[in-house]
Amino acid sequence: MKFESGVHRVQRIPATESQGRVHTSTVTVAIMPEAEDIDFKIDPKEVEMDTYAASSSGGQNANKNQTGVRLRHIPS
């Protein structure tokens, strides 16, 4: 499977393409080992949540909606 990693490209002519143009699609494939299942618990008191609003000028609700969230584990 390690030889399947990387960028793959597919070129095709769709049935709906009346002028016969070739459509190209690409995908990046990464082969990784399967992670083990582990049990862990995080105390909600140990998590700090910060929210951020947009800092640029924009349309309505630009500075009202929270556009970014950062969760931080305090003991880390």
PQR file with spaces between the fields and no chain letter, atoms N, CA, C, O and H, PARSE charges and radii, in Angstrom:
ATOM       1  N    MET     1       0.809   -1.208    0.000 -0.4000 1.5000
ATOM       2  CA   MET     1       0.000    0.000    0.000 -0.0000 2.0000
ATOM       3  C    MET     1       0.850    1.269    0.000  0.5500 1.7000
ATOM       4  O    MET     1       0.354    2.326   -0.390 -0.5500 1.4000
ATOM       5  N    LYS     2       2.125    1.202    0.428 -0.4000 1.5000
ATOM       6  CA   LYS     2       2.911    2.428    0.514 -0.0000 2.0000
ATOM       7  C    LYS     2       3.111    3.069   -0.854  0.5500 1.7000
ATOM       8  O    LYS     2       3.362    4.272   -0.930 -0.5500 1.4000
ATOM       9  H    LYS     2       2.528    0.344    0.745  0.4000 1.0000
ATOM      10  N    PHE     3       3.010    2.315   -1.914 -0.4000 1.5000
ATOM      11  CA   PHE     3       3.187    2.875   -3.252 -0.0000 2.0000
ATOM      12  C    PHE     3       1.938    3.607   -3.744  0.5500 1.7000
ATOM      13  O    PHE     3       1.983    4.270   -4.780 -0.5500 1.4000
ATOM      14  H    PHE     3       2.806    1.338   -1.852  0.4000 1.0000
ATOM      15  N    GLU     4       0.831    3.497   -3.017 -0.4000 1.5000
ATOM      16  CA   GLU     4      -0.397    4.201   -3.394 -0.0000 2.0000
ATOM      17  C    GLU     4      -0.434    5.617   -2.842  0.5500 1.7000
ATOM      18  O    GLU     4      -1.265    6.419   -3.268 -0.5500 1.4000
ATOM      19  H    GLU     4       0.795    2.958   -2.175  0.4000 1.0000
ATOM      20  N    SER     5       0.451    5.943   -1.903 -0.4000 1.5000
ATOM      21  CA   SER     5       0.485    7.299   -1.337 -0.0000 2.0000
ATOM      22  C    SER     5       0.913    8.299   -2.400  0.5500 1.7000
ATOM      23  O    SER     5       1.715    7.991   -3.282 -0.5500 1.4000
ATOM      24  H    SER     5       1.126    5.291   -1.557  0.4000 1.0000
ATOM      25  N    GLY     6       0.359    9.503   -2.297 -0.4000 1.5000
ATOM      26  CA   GLY     6       0.740   10.558   -3.223 -0.0000 2.0000
ATOM      27  C    GLY     6      -0.472   11.152   -3.918  0.5500 1.7000
ATOM      28  O    GLY     6      -1.604   10.988   -3.463 -0.5500 1.4000
ATOM      29  H    GLY     6      -0.292    9.753   -1.580  0.4000 1.0000
ATOM      30  N    VAL     7      -0.231   11.834   -5.009 -0.4000 1.5000
ATOM      31  CA   VAL     7      -1.291   12.501   -5.764 -0.0000 2.0000
ATOM      32  C    VAL     7      -1.696   11.625   -6.931  0.5500 1.7000
ATOM      33  O    VAL     7      -0.851   11.173   -7.703 -0.5500 1.4000
ATOM      34  H    VAL     7       0.688   11.967   -5.379  0.4000 1.0000
ATOM      35  N    HIS     8      -2.993   11.387   -7.058 -0.4000 1.5000
ATOM      36  CA   HIS     8      -3.527   10.615   -8.168 -0.0000 2.0000
ATOM      37  C    HIS     8      -4.382   11.535   -9.030  0.5500 1.7000
ATOM      38  O    HIS     8      -5.055   12.431   -8.520 -0.5500 1.4000
ATOM      39  H    HIS     8      -3.680   11.754   -6.431  0.4000 1.0000
ATOM      40  N    ARG     9      -4.349   11.302  -10.349 -0.4000 1.5000
ATOM      41  CA   ARG     9      -5.101   12.133  -11.282 -0.0000 2.0000
ATOM      42  C    ARG     9      -5.956   11.251  -12.177  0.5500 1.7000
ATOM      43  O    ARG     9      -5.504   10.216  -12.667 -0.5500 1.4000
ATOM      44  H    ARG     9      -3.802   10.574  -10.763  0.4000 1.0000
ATOM      45  N    VAL    10      -7.203   11.677  -12.386 -0.4000 1.5000
ATOM      46  CA   VAL    10      -8.130   10.968  -13.275 -0.0000 2.0000
ATOM      47  C    VAL    10      -8.549   11.946  -14.363  0.5500 1.7000
ATOM      48  O    VAL    10      -8.983   13.061  -14.071 -0.5500 1.4000
ATOM      49  H    VAL    10      -7.570   12.518  -11.988  0.4000 1.0000
ATOM      50  N    GLN    11      -8.419   11.530  -15.610 -0.4000 1.5000
ATOM      51  CA   GLN    11      -8.880   12.343  -16.728 -0.0000 2.0000
ATOM      52  C    GLN    11     -10.008   11.588  -17.422  0.5500 1.7000
ATOM      53  O    GLN    11      -9.885   10.402  -17.726 -0.5500 1.4000
ATOM      54  H    GLN    11      -8.066   10.625  -15.847  0.4000 1.0000
ATOM      55  N    ARG    12     -11.106   12.297  -17.665 -0.4000 1.5000
ATOM      56  CA   ARG    12     -12.254   11.647  -18.305 -0.0000 2.0000
ATOM      57  C    ARG    12     -13.024   12.659  -19.132  0.5500 1.7000
ATOM      58  O    ARG    12     -12.905   13.870  -18.944 -0.5500 1.4000
ATOM      59  H    ARG    12     -11.205   13.260  -17.417  0.4000 1.0000
ATOM      60  N    ILE    13     -13.806   12.136  -20.041 -0.4000 1.5000
ATOM      61  CA   ILE    13     -14.708   12.968  -20.840 -0.0000 2.0000
ATOM      62  C    ILE    13     -16.122   12.597  -20.414  0.5500 1.7000
ATOM      63  O    ILE    13     -16.610   11.526  -20.777 -0.5500 1.4000
ATOM      64  H    ILE    13     -13.903   11.152  -20.194  0.4000 1.0000
ATOM      65  N    PRO    14     -16.791   13.465  -19.646 -0.5600 1.5000
ATOM      66  CA   PRO    14     -18.137   13.144  -19.175  0.2800 2.0000
ATOM      67  C    PRO    14     -19.122   12.999  -20.331  0.5500 1.7000
ATOM      68  O    PRO    14     -18.954   13.608  -21.387 -0.5500 1.4000
ATOM      69  N    ALA    15     -20.141   12.191  -20.115 -0.4000 1.5000
ATOM      70  CA   ALA    15     -21.181   11.987  -21.135 -0.0000 2.0000
ATOM      71  C    ALA    15     -21.932   13.275  -21.417  0.5500 1.7000
ATOM      72  O    ALA    15     -22.481   13.440  -22.506 -0.5500 1.4000
ATOM      73  H    ALA    15     -20.277   11.696  -19.257  0.4000 1.0000
ATOM      74  N    THR    16     -21.967   14.186  -20.462 -0.4000 1.5000
ATOM      75  CA   THR    16     -22.695   15.444  -20.639 -0.0000 2.0000
ATOM      76  C    THR    16     -21.848   16.523  -21.319  0.5500 1.7000
ATOM      77  O    THR    16     -22.345   17.617  -21.588 -0.5500 1.4000
ATOM      78  H    THR    16     -21.520   14.052  -19.577  0.4000 1.0000
ATOM      79  N    GLU    17     -20.584   16.229  -21.596 -0.4000 1.5000
ATOM      80  CA   GLU    17     -19.691   17.206  -22.234 -0.0000 2.0000
ATOM      81  C    GLU    17     -19.901   17.169  -23.741  0.5500 1.7000
ATOM      82  O    GLU    17     -19.488   16.222  -24.409 -0.5500 1.4000
ATOM      83  H    GLU    17     -20.180   15.341  -21.377  0.4000 1.0000
ATOM      84  N    SER    18     -20.548   18.208  -24.275 -0.4000 1.5000
ATOM      85  CA   SER    18     -20.897   18.215  -25.695 -0.0000 2.0000
ATOM      86  C    SER    18     -19.707   18.543  -26.599  0.5500 1.7000
ATOM      87  O    SER    18     -19.713   18.172  -27.772 -0.5500 1.4000
ATOM      88  H    SER    18     -20.884   18.977  -23.732  0.4000 1.0000
ATOM      89  N    GLN    19     -18.682   19.233  -26.076 -0.4000 1.5000
ATOM      90  CA   GLN    19     -17.548   19.624  -26.903 -0.0000 2.0000
ATOM      91  C    GLN    19     -16.369   18.670  -26.762  0.5500 1.7000
ATOM      92  O    GLN    19     -15.314   18.908  -27.351 -0.5500 1.4000
ATOM      93  H    GLN    19     -18.677   19.534  -25.122  0.4000 1.0000
ATOM      94  N    GLY    20     -16.526   17.607  -26.000 -0.4000 1.5000
ATOM      95  CA   GLY    20     -15.477   16.605  -25.876 -0.0000 2.0000
ATOM      96  C    GLY    20     -14.273   17.027  -25.050  0.5500 1.7000
ATOM      97  O    GLY    20     -13.186   16.472  -25.206 -0.5500 1.4000
ATOM      98  H    GLY    20     -17.383   17.414  -25.522  0.4000 1.0000
ATOM      99  N    ARG    21     -14.461   18.007  -24.174 -0.4000 1.5000
ATOM     100  CA   ARG    21     -13.342   18.460  -23.343 -0.0000 2.0000
ATOM     101  C    ARG    21     -13.043   17.447  -22.239  0.5500 1.7000
ATOM     102  O    ARG    21     -13.942   16.794  -21.707 -0.5500 1.4000
ATOM     103  H    ARG    21     -15.344   18.458  -24.047  0.4000 1.0000
ATOM     104  N    VAL    22     -11.781   17.338  -21.918 -0.4000 1.5000
ATOM     105  CA   VAL    22     -11.325   16.417  -20.874 -0.0000 2.0000
ATOM     106  C    VAL    22     -11.418   17.115  -19.523  0.5500 1.7000
ATOM     107  O    VAL    22     -10.952   18.244  -19.370 -0.5500 1.4000
ATOM     108  H    VAL    22     -11.051   17.868  -22.350  0.4000 1.0000
ATOM     109  N    HIS    23     -12.016   16.448  -18.549 -0.4000 1.5000
ATOM     110  CA   HIS    23     -12.085   16.958  -17.183 -0.0000 2.0000
ATOM     111  C    HIS    23     -11.062   16.205  -16.341  0.5500 1.7000
ATOM     112  O    HIS    23     -10.966   14.980  -16.417 -0.5500 1.4000
ATOM     113  H    HIS    23     -12.395   15.531  -18.674  0.4000 1.0000
ATOM     114  N    THR    24     -10.304   16.941  -15.545 -0.4000 1.5000
ATOM     115  CA   THR    24      -9.269   16.342  -14.709 -0.0000 2.0000
ATOM     116  C    THR    24      -9.634   16.503  -13.243  0.5500 1.7000
ATOM     117  O    THR    24      -9.996   17.595  -12.806 -0.5500 1.4000
ATOM     118  H    THR    24     -10.382   17.936  -15.484  0.4000 1.0000
ATOM     119  N    SER    25      -9.540   15.420  -12.484 -0.4000 1.5000
ATOM     120  CA   SER    25      -9.762   15.442  -11.036 -0.0000 2.0000
ATOM     121  C    SER    25      -8.512   14.912  -10.364  0.5500 1.7000
ATOM     122  O    SER    25      -7.873   13.987  -10.865 -0.5500 1.4000
ATOM     123  H    SER    25      -9.246   14.533  -12.839  0.4000 1.0000
ATOM     124  N    THR    26      -8.158   15.507   -9.212 -0.4000 1.5000
ATOM     125  CA   THR    26      -6.990   15.041   -8.478 -0.0000 2.0000
ATOM     126  C    THR    26      -7.380   14.739   -7.039  0.5500 1.7000
ATOM     127  O    THR    26      -8.342   15.291   -6.505 -0.5500 1.4000
ATOM     128  H    THR    26      -8.677   16.258   -8.805  0.4000 1.0000
ATOM     129  N    VAL    27      -6.611   13.853   -6.431 -0.4000 1.5000
ATOM     130  CA   VAL    27      -6.818   13.508   -5.024 -0.0000 2.0000
ATOM     131  C    VAL    27      -5.465   13.177   -4.415  0.5500 1.7000
ATOM     132  O    VAL    27      -4.604   12.592   -5.072 -0.5500 1.4000
ATOM     133  H    VAL    27      -5.829   13.405   -6.865  0.4000 1.0000
ATOM     134  N    THR    28      -5.280   13.558   -3.145 -0.4000 1.5000
ATOM     135  CA   THR    28      -4.070   13.211   -2.420 -0.0000 2.0000
ATOM     136  C    THR    28      -4.391   12.045   -1.493  0.5500 1.7000
ATOM     137  O    THR    28      -5.337   12.109   -0.707 -0.5500 1.4000
ATOM     138  H    THR    28      -5.979   14.033   -2.610  0.4000 1.0000
ATOM     139  N    VAL    29      -3.607   10.989   -1.588 -0.4000 1.5000
ATOM     140  CA   VAL    29      -3.835    9.781   -0.791 -0.0000 2.0000
ATOM     141  C    VAL    29      -2.693    9.623    0.199  0.5500 1.7000
ATOM     142  O    VAL    29      -1.521    9.703   -0.171 -0.5500 1.4000
ATOM     143  H    VAL    29      -2.839   10.937   -2.226  0.4000 1.0000
ATOM     144  N    ALA    30      -3.041    9.398    1.458 -0.4000 1.5000
ATOM     145  CA   ALA    30      -2.038    9.148    2.495 -0.0000 2.0000
ATOM     146  C    ALA    30      -2.356    7.821    3.158  0.5500 1.7000
ATOM     147  O    ALA    30      -3.459    7.634    3.673 -0.5500 1.4000
ATOM     148  H    ALA    30      -3.992    9.332    1.759  0.4000 1.0000
ATOM     149  N    ILE    31      -1.409    6.902    3.152 -0.4000 1.5000
ATOM     150  CA   ILE    31      -1.571    5.601    3.801 -0.0000 2.0000
ATOM     151  C    ILE    31      -0.941    5.706    5.187  0.5500 1.7000
ATOM     152  O    ILE    31       0.257    5.958    5.320 -0.5500 1.4000
ATOM     153  H    ILE    31      -0.514    7.054    2.734  0.4000 1.0000
ATOM     154  N    MET    32      -1.765    5.507    6.214 -0.4000 1.5000
ATOM     155  CA   MET    32      -1.286    5.636    7.584 -0.0000 2.0000
ATOM     156  C    MET    32      -1.708    4.413    8.391  0.5500 1.7000
ATOM     157  O    MET    32      -2.725    3.793    8.080 -0.5500 1.4000
ATOM     158  H    MET    32      -2.737    5.302    6.105  0.4000 1.0000
ATOM     159  N    PRO    33      -0.944    4.056    9.421 -0.5600 1.5000
ATOM     160  CA   PRO    33      -1.327    2.921   10.248  0.2800 2.0000
ATOM     161  C    PRO    33      -2.609    3.221   11.022  0.5500 1.7000
ATOM     162  O    PRO    33      -2.897    4.375   11.340 -0.5500 1.4000
ATOM     163  N    GLU    34      -3.361    2.192   11.317 -0.4000 1.5000
ATOM     164  CA   GLU    34      -4.600    2.358   12.064 -0.0000 2.0000
ATOM     165  C    GLU    34      -4.261    2.654   13.523  0.5500 1.7000
ATOM     166  O    GLU    34      -3.422    1.983   14.125 -0.5500 1.4000
ATOM     167  H    GLU    34      -3.128    1.255   11.058  0.4000 1.0000
ATOM     168  N    ALA    35      -4.923    3.663   14.081 -0.4000 1.5000
ATOM     169  CA   ALA    35      -4.653    4.061   15.461 -0.0000 2.0000
ATOM     170  C    ALA    35      -5.295    3.080   16.436  0.5500 1.7000
ATOM     171  O    ALA    35      -6.345    2.498   16.163 -0.5500 1.4000
ATOM     172  H    ALA    35      -5.604    4.207   13.592  0.4000 1.0000
ATOM     173  N    GLU    36      -4.637    2.915   17.577 -0.4000 1.5000
ATOM     174  CA   GLU    36      -5.176    2.046   18.620 -0.0000 2.0000
ATOM     175  C    GLU    36      -6.291    2.766   19.367  0.5500 1.7000
ATOM     176  O    GLU    36      -6.285    3.992   19.480 -0.5500 1.4000
ATOM     177  H    GLU    36      -3.784    3.388   17.799  0.4000 1.0000
ATOM     178  N    ASP    37      -7.250    1.992   19.876 -0.4000 1.5000
ATOM     179  CA   ASP    37      -8.300    2.549   20.721 -0.0000 2.0000
ATOM     180  C    ASP    37      -7.764    2.693   22.139  0.5500 1.7000
ATOM     181  O    ASP    37      -7.266    1.730   22.722 -0.5500 1.4000
ATOM     182  H    ASP    37      -7.256    0.996   19.784  0.4000 1.0000
ATOM     183  N    ILE    38      -7.867    3.891   22.687 -0.4000 1.5000
ATOM     184  CA   ILE    38      -7.448    4.112   24.067 -0.0000 2.0000
ATOM     185  C    ILE    38      -8.568    4.839   24.801  0.5500 1.7000
ATOM     186  O    ILE    38      -9.344    5.581   24.199 -0.5500 1.4000
ATOM     187  H    ILE    38      -8.271    4.673   22.213  0.4000 1.0000
ATOM     188  N    ASP    39      -8.636    4.618   26.091 -0.4000 1.5000
ATOM     189  CA   ASP    39      -9.628    5.294   26.918 -0.0000 2.0000
ATOM     190  C    ASP    39      -8.950    6.433   27.668  0.5500 1.7000
ATOM     191  O    ASP    39      -7.897    6.240   28.277 -0.5500 1.4000
ATOM     192  H    ASP    39      -8.005    4.016   26.580  0.4000 1.0000
ATOM     193  N    PHE    40      -9.546    7.611   27.626 -0.4000 1.5000
ATOM     194  CA   PHE    40      -9.031    8.736   28.394 -0.0000 2.0000
ATOM     195  C    PHE    40     -10.191    9.622   28.775  0.5500 1.7000
ATOM     196  O    PHE    40     -11.227    9.641   28.109 -0.5500 1.4000
ATOM     197  H    PHE    40     -10.401    7.768   27.132  0.4000 1.0000
ATOM     198  N    LYS    41     -10.005   10.354   29.852 -0.4000 1.5000
ATOM     199  CA   LYS    41     -11.035   11.273   30.327 -0.0000 2.0000
ATOM     200  C    LYS    41     -10.403   12.631   30.560  0.5500 1.7000
ATOM     201  O    LYS    41      -9.309   12.736   31.114 -0.5500 1.4000
ATOM     202  H    LYS    41      -9.163   10.339   30.392  0.4000 1.0000
ATOM     203  N    ILE    42     -11.098   13.660   30.133 -0.4000 1.5000
ATOM     204  CA   ILE    42     -10.640   15.031   30.340 -0.0000 2.0000
ATOM     205  C    ILE    42     -11.660   15.722   31.235  0.5500 1.7000
ATOM     206  O    ILE    42     -12.851   15.767   30.926 -0.5500 1.4000
ATOM     207  H    ILE    42     -11.987   13.574   29.683  0.4000 1.0000
ATOM     208  N    ASP    43     -11.178   16.253   32.333 -0.4000 1.5000
ATOM     209  CA   ASP    43     -12.036   16.980   33.257 -0.0000 2.0000
ATOM     210  C    ASP    43     -12.383   18.330   32.622  0.5500 1.7000
ATOM     211  O    ASP    43     -11.483   19.073   32.231 -0.5500 1.4000
ATOM     212  H    ASP    43     -10.211   16.217   32.584  0.4000 1.0000
ATOM     213  N    PRO    44     -13.675   18.656   32.515 -0.5600 1.5000
ATOM     214  CA   PRO    44     -14.053   19.943   31.906  0.2800 2.0000
ATOM     215  C    PRO    44     -13.415   21.156   32.593  0.5500 1.7000
ATOM     216  O    PRO    44     -13.276   22.210   31.972 -0.5500 1.4000
ATOM     217  N    LYS    45     -13.025   21.019   33.872 -0.4000 1.5000
ATOM     218  CA   LYS    45     -12.377   22.125   34.577 -0.0000 2.0000
ATOM     219  C    LYS    45     -10.970   22.375   34.041  0.5500 1.7000
ATOM     220  O    LYS    45     -10.408   23.449   34.257 -0.5500 1.4000
ATOM     221  H    LYS    45     -13.138   20.163   34.376  0.4000 1.0000
ATOM     222  N    GLU    46     -10.397   21.392   33.342 -0.4000 1.5000
ATOM     223  CA   GLU    46      -9.028   21.516   32.817 -0.0000 2.0000
ATOM     224  C    GLU    46      -8.990   22.033   31.380  0.5500 1.7000
ATOM     225  O    GLU    46      -7.921   22.099   30.773 -0.5500 1.4000
ATOM     226  H    GLU    46     -10.854   20.520   33.166  0.4000 1.0000
ATOM     227  N    VAL    47     -10.144   22.397   30.839 -0.4000 1.5000
ATOM     228  CA   VAL    47     -10.214   22.875   29.454 -0.0000 2.0000
ATOM     229  C    VAL    47     -10.574   24.354   29.451  0.5500 1.7000
ATOM     230  O    VAL    47     -11.554   24.767   30.072 -0.5500 1.4000
ATOM     231  H    VAL    47     -11.012   22.343   31.332  0.4000 1.0000
ATOM     232  N    GLU    48      -9.781   25.139   28.752 -0.4000 1.5000
ATOM     233  CA   GLU    48     -10.053   26.570   28.618 -0.0000 2.0000
ATOM     234  C    GLU    48     -10.499   26.834   27.184  0.5500 1.7000
ATOM     235  O    GLU    48      -9.835   26.408   26.239 -0.5500 1.4000
ATOM     236  H    GLU    48      -8.986   24.804   28.247  0.4000 1.0000
ATOM     237  N    MET    49     -11.625   27.539   27.018 -0.4000 1.5000
ATOM     238  CA   MET    49     -12.147   27.810   25.688 -0.0000 2.0000
ATOM     239  C    MET    49     -12.092   29.308   25.421  0.5500 1.7000
ATOM     240  O    MET    49     -12.621   30.107   26.193 -0.5500 1.4000
ATOM     241  H    MET    49     -12.164   27.885   27.786  0.4000 1.0000
ATOM     242  N    ASP    50     -11.445   29.680   24.319 -0.4000 1.5000
ATOM     243  CA   ASP    50     -11.379   31.063   23.880 -0.0000 2.0000
ATOM     244  C    ASP    50     -12.136   31.168   22.564  0.5500 1.7000
ATOM     245  O    ASP    50     -11.994   30.310   21.693 -0.5500 1.4000
ATOM     246  H    ASP    50     -11.015   29.031   23.692  0.4000 1.0000
ATOM     247  N    THR    51     -12.945   32.224   22.418 -0.4000 1.5000
ATOM     248  CA   THR    51     -13.646   32.461   21.155 -0.0000 2.0000
ATOM     249  C    THR    51     -13.208   33.809   20.602  0.5500 1.7000
ATOM     250  O    THR    51     -12.880   34.726   21.354 -0.5500 1.4000
ATOM     251  H    THR    51     -13.060   32.921   23.126  0.4000 1.0000
ATOM     252  N    TYR    52     -13.206   33.913   19.300 -0.4000 1.5000
ATOM     253  CA   TYR    52     -12.727   35.118   18.627 -0.0000 2.0000
ATOM     254  C    TYR    52     -13.745   35.569   17.591  0.5500 1.7000
ATOM     255  O    TYR    52     -14.377   34.748   16.926 -0.5500 1.4000
ATOM     256  H    TYR    52     -13.472   33.167   18.689  0.4000 1.0000
ATOM     257  N    ALA    53     -13.897   36.874   17.462 -0.4000 1.5000
ATOM     258  CA   ALA    53     -14.765   37.449   16.435 -0.0000 2.0000
ATOM     259  C    ALA    53     -13.895   37.923   15.275  0.5500 1.7000
ATOM     260  O    ALA    53     -12.684   38.093   15.422 -0.5500 1.4000
ATOM     261  H    ALA    53     -13.383   37.541   18.002  0.4000 1.0000
ATOM     262  N    ALA    54     -14.520   38.133   14.131 -0.4000 1.5000
ATOM     263  CA   ALA    54     -13.794   38.615   12.958 -0.0000 2.0000
ATOM     264  C    ALA    54     -13.176   39.967   13.273  0.5500 1.7000
ATOM     265  O    ALA    54     -13.792   40.794   13.944 -0.5500 1.4000
ATOM     266  H    ALA    54     -15.503   37.995   14.012  0.4000 1.0000
ATOM     267  N    SER    55     -11.958   40.195   12.789 -0.4000 1.5000
ATOM     268  CA   SER    55     -11.281   41.454   13.076 -0.0000 2.0000
ATOM     269  C    SER    55     -11.321   42.433   11.910  0.5500 1.7000
ATOM     270  O    SER    55     -10.905   43.582   12.054 -0.5500 1.4000
ATOM     271  H    SER    55     -11.457   39.523   12.243  0.4000 1.0000
ATOM     272  N    SER    56     -11.810   41.998   10.775 -0.4000 1.5000
ATOM     273  CA   SER    56     -11.828   42.889    9.614 -0.0000 2.0000
ATOM     274  C    SER    56     -13.214   43.467    9.404  0.5500 1.7000
ATOM     275  O    SER    56     -14.203   42.980    9.953 -0.5500 1.4000
ATOM     276  H    SER    56     -12.148   41.064   10.658  0.4000 1.0000
ATOM     277  N    SER    57     -13.264   44.513    8.601 -0.4000 1.5000
ATOM     278  CA   SER    57     -14.571   45.065    8.262 -0.0000 2.0000
ATOM     279  C    SER    57     -15.256   44.109    7.302  0.5500 1.7000
ATOM     280  O    SER    57     -14.601   43.426    6.516 -0.5500 1.4000
ATOM     281  H    SER    57     -12.461   44.908    8.155  0.4000 1.0000
ATOM     282  N    GLY    58     -16.546   44.067    7.371 -0.4000 1.5000
ATOM     283  CA   GLY    58     -17.270   43.143    6.502 -0.0000 2.0000
ATOM     284  C    GLY    58     -18.746   43.459    6.518  0.5500 1.7000
ATOM     285  O    GLY    58     -19.154   44.559    6.891 -0.5500 1.4000
ATOM     286  H    GLY    58     -17.078   44.622    8.010  0.4000 1.0000
ATOM     287  N    GLY    59     -19.535   42.505    6.118 -0.4000 1.5000
ATOM     288  CA   GLY    59     -20.981   42.687    6.053 -0.0000 2.0000
ATOM     289  C    GLY    59     -21.608   42.616    7.423  0.5500 1.7000
ATOM     290  O    GLY    59     -20.925   42.645    8.446 -0.5500 1.4000
ATOM     291  H    GLY    59     -19.204   41.611    5.814  0.4000 1.0000
ATOM     292  N    GLN    60     -22.909   42.523    7.420 -0.4000 1.5000
ATOM     293  CA   GLN    60     -23.610   42.453    8.696 -0.0000 2.0000
ATOM     294  C    GLN    60     -23.172   41.198    9.459  0.5500 1.7000
ATOM     295  O    GLN    60     -22.845   40.181    8.847 -0.5500 1.4000
ATOM     296  H    GLN    60     -23.464   42.500    6.589  0.4000 1.0000
ATOM     297  N    ASN    61     -23.165   41.269   10.739 -0.4000 1.5000
ATOM     298  CA   ASN    61     -22.767   40.199   11.662 -0.0000 2.0000
ATOM     299  C    ASN    61     -21.275   39.921   11.636  0.5500 1.7000
ATOM     300  O    ASN    61     -20.845   38.919   12.207 -0.5500 1.4000
ATOM     301  H    ASN    61     -23.430   42.095   11.236  0.4000 1.0000
ATOM     302  N    ALA    62     -20.464   40.759   11.003 -0.4000 1.5000
ATOM     303  CA   ALA    62     -19.026   40.488   10.910 -0.0000 2.0000
ATOM     304  C    ALA    62     -18.370   40.471   12.281  0.5500 1.7000
ATOM     305  O    ALA    62     -17.522   39.618   12.541 -0.5500 1.4000
ATOM     306  H    ALA    62     -20.814   41.573   10.540  0.4000 1.0000
ATOM     307  N    ASN    63     -18.737   41.383   13.154 -0.4000 1.5000
ATOM     308  CA   ASN    63     -18.110   41.441   14.466 -0.0000 2.0000
ATOM     309  C    ASN    63     -19.007   40.905   15.574  0.5500 1.7000
ATOM     310  O    ASN    63     -18.703   41.076   16.755 -0.5500 1.4000
ATOM     311  H    ASN    63     -19.426   42.076   12.943  0.4000 1.0000
ATOM     312  N    LYS    64     -20.099   40.264   15.209 -0.4000 1.5000
ATOM     313  CA   LYS    64     -21.014   39.697   16.207 -0.0000 2.0000
ATOM     314  C    LYS    64     -20.830   38.190   16.345  0.5500 1.7000
ATOM     315  O    LYS    64     -20.925   37.652   17.448 -0.5500 1.4000
ATOM     316  H    LYS    64     -20.346   40.125   14.250  0.4000 1.0000
ATOM     317  N    ASN    65     -20.572   37.519   15.253 -0.4000 1.5000
ATOM     318  CA   ASN    65     -20.462   36.060   15.288 -0.0000 2.0000
ATOM     319  C    ASN    65     -19.062   35.639   15.694  0.5500 1.7000
ATOM     320  O    ASN    65     -18.081   36.271   15.304 -0.5500 1.4000
ATOM     321  H    ASN    65     -20.495   37.955   14.357  0.4000 1.0000
ATOM     322  N    GLN    66     -18.968   34.581   16.469 -0.4000 1.5000
ATOM     323  CA   GLN    66     -17.678   34.028   16.857 -0.0000 2.0000
ATOM     324  C    GLN    66     -17.175   33.187   15.687  0.5500 1.7000
ATOM     325  O    GLN    66     -17.806   32.198   15.316 -0.5500 1.4000
ATOM     326  H    GLN    66     -19.766   34.067   16.786  0.4000 1.0000
ATOM     327  N    THR    67     -16.051   33.573   15.111 -0.4000 1.5000
ATOM     328  CA   THR    67     -15.549   32.892   13.919 -0.0000 2.0000
ATOM     329  C    THR    67     -14.385   31.961   14.217  0.5500 1.7000
ATOM     330  O    THR    67     -13.942   31.226   13.334 -0.5500 1.4000
ATOM     331  H    THR    67     -15.538   34.376   15.412  0.4000 1.0000
ATOM     332  N    GLY    68     -13.887   31.979   15.434 -0.4000 1.5000
ATOM     333  CA   GLY    68     -12.780   31.097   15.786 -0.0000 2.0000
ATOM     334  C    GLY    68     -12.935   30.608   17.211  0.5500 1.7000
ATOM     335  O    GLY    68     -13.391   31.345   18.086 -0.5500 1.4000
ATOM     336  H    GLY    68     -14.247   32.576   16.151  0.4000 1.0000
ATOM     337  N    VAL    69     -12.554   29.363   17.441 -0.4000 1.5000
ATOM     338  CA   VAL    69     -12.619   28.770   18.777 -0.0000 2.0000
ATOM     339  C    VAL    69     -11.301   28.063   19.042  0.5500 1.7000
ATOM     340  O    VAL    69     -10.801   27.333   18.187 -0.5500 1.4000
ATOM     341  H    VAL    69     -12.184   28.765   16.730  0.4000 1.0000
ATOM     342  N    ARG    70     -10.737   28.277   20.225 -0.4000 1.5000
ATOM     343  CA   ARG    70      -9.511   27.566   20.620 -0.0000 2.0000
ATOM     344  C    ARG    70      -9.791   26.854   21.938  0.5500 1.7000
ATOM     345  O    ARG    70     -10.195   27.475   22.920 -0.5500 1.4000
ATOM     346  H    ARG    70     -11.143   28.870   20.920  0.4000 1.0000
ATOM     347  N    LEU    71      -9.567   25.532   21.943 -0.4000 1.5000
ATOM     348  CA   LEU    71      -9.671   24.744   23.170 -0.0000 2.0000
ATOM     349  C    LEU    71      -8.261   24.422   23.624  0.5500 1.7000
ATOM     350  O    LEU    71      -7.439   23.953   22.836 -0.5500 1.4000
ATOM     351  H    LEU    71      -9.238   25.028   21.145  0.4000 1.0000
ATOM     352  N    ARG    72      -7.977   24.677   24.914 -0.4000 1.5000
ATOM     353  CA   ARG    72      -6.635   24.431   25.435 -0.0000 2.0000
ATOM     354  C    ARG    72      -6.749   23.606   26.707  0.5500 1.7000
ATOM     355  O    ARG    72      -7.536   23.928   27.597 -0.5500 1.4000
ATOM     356  H    ARG    72      -8.645   25.058   25.554  0.4000 1.0000
ATOM     357  N    HIS    73      -5.956   22.539   26.788 -0.4000 1.5000
ATOM     358  CA   HIS    73      -5.905   21.705   27.991 -0.0000 2.0000
ATOM     359  C    HIS    73      -4.907   22.346   28.949  0.5500 1.7000
ATOM     360  O    HIS    73      -3.718   22.426   28.640 -0.5500 1.4000
ATOM     361  H    HIS    73      -5.317   22.278   26.065  0.4000 1.0000
ATOM     362  N    ILE    74      -5.371   22.795   30.090 -0.4000 1.5000
ATOM     363  CA   ILE    74      -4.561   23.586   31.012 -0.0000 2.0000
ATOM     364  C    ILE    74      -3.297   22.865   31.495  0.5500 1.7000
ATOM     365  O    ILE    74      -2.231   23.479   31.463 -0.5500 1.4000
ATOM     366  H    ILE    74      -6.337   22.729   30.341  0.4000 1.0000
ATOM     367  N    PRO    75      -3.347   21.593   31.943 -0.5600 1.5000
ATOM     368  CA   PRO    75      -2.109   20.946   32.403  0.2800 2.0000
ATOM     369  C    PRO    75      -1.056   20.790   31.319  0.5500 1.7000
ATOM     370  O    PRO    75       0.123   20.627   31.633 -0.5500 1.4000
ATOM     371  N    SER    76      -1.451   20.836   30.053 -0.4000 1.5000
ATOM     372  CA   SER    76      -0.478   20.676   28.970 -0.0000 2.0000
ATOM     373  C    SER    76       0.311   21.945   28.843  0.5500 1.7000
ATOM     374  O    SER    76       1.193   22.040   27.989 -0.5500 1.4000
ATOM     375  H    SER    76      -2.409   20.968   29.799  0.4000 1.0000
